[in-house]
Amino acid sequence: MKLVLVAACALVDADGRVLLAQRPAGRAMAGLWEFPGGNGERSEPPEQTLIRELREELRITVTKECVAPLTFASHG
């Protein structure tokens, strides 16, 4: 089985609201809710994956100092 590393983050505003997105129809796990993030590129650290994905998907700038690991999960 191919190993795919994915990084995601919880974006929480000052009012405690959390940004989630619903996966579109026709995609794997369609209809489920997810945090912003995406697949890491070869040899890319998870922090850099998040910074890149947030810039590409949401057009926001995040620095490495603003990223802190919380947990991990895996599934088959």
N, C-alpha and C positions, 0 to 999 in steps of 0.2 A: 504494500500500500504506500502511495506517495505521501510524504509528510509535507503539509502546508502550514507555515507559521503565519498567524494572523494576530494583529495588535488592534485593540479597541480601547476607547476611553469613555469615561463618564464626564460629560460637560454639565456642570451644575452652576446656575447663576446665583446671584445674591439673595433671591427669593426662594431658593431651594428647588427650583424647577430643573428637571433633567431633560436633556435633548435626546430623543429617540427617533428612529426612522423605521418605517414599515417596509419590509422587503417586497419588491414588486412581483406581480404575477409573472409566471414564466421563468423565474429564477429559482435556484435551490432554496428550499425552506421558505417559499413564498408566503406572505401574510404574517410571518413572525416579526417581532420587534427586535431591533438591534441598536447597539451603540455605534457612533461613527468610528471608522477605522478601515483596515483592509489588509490584504496580503503583503507580507514582507518580500522584498527583493533579495536575491542571493547575497548572503553575507551582510545584510542590513540589520543593525540592532533594532529591537522593538521600539525604542524611543524615537529613532529616526523614521521608522515606518509611520508612527503616529503623526509626527511633525509633517511629513510629506503628504500623508492622506488627508489631514485636516486642511492643509493648504490647497490641495487639489479639489477636494469635495466641498468644503465650506468657505474657501477663500479667507481663512483666518491664519494668523501667524502665532505659533506657539514655540517657545524656546525650550531647550532641553531641561533647564532649571525648573520649568513649570510642570514637568512630567514626573510622576512618582508611581512606581509599580504598586499594585494592590494584590492581585491574585492571578491564578492561571487556571485554565480548564482545557480538557481535551475530549474529543468524541470521534467515533469511527463512522 
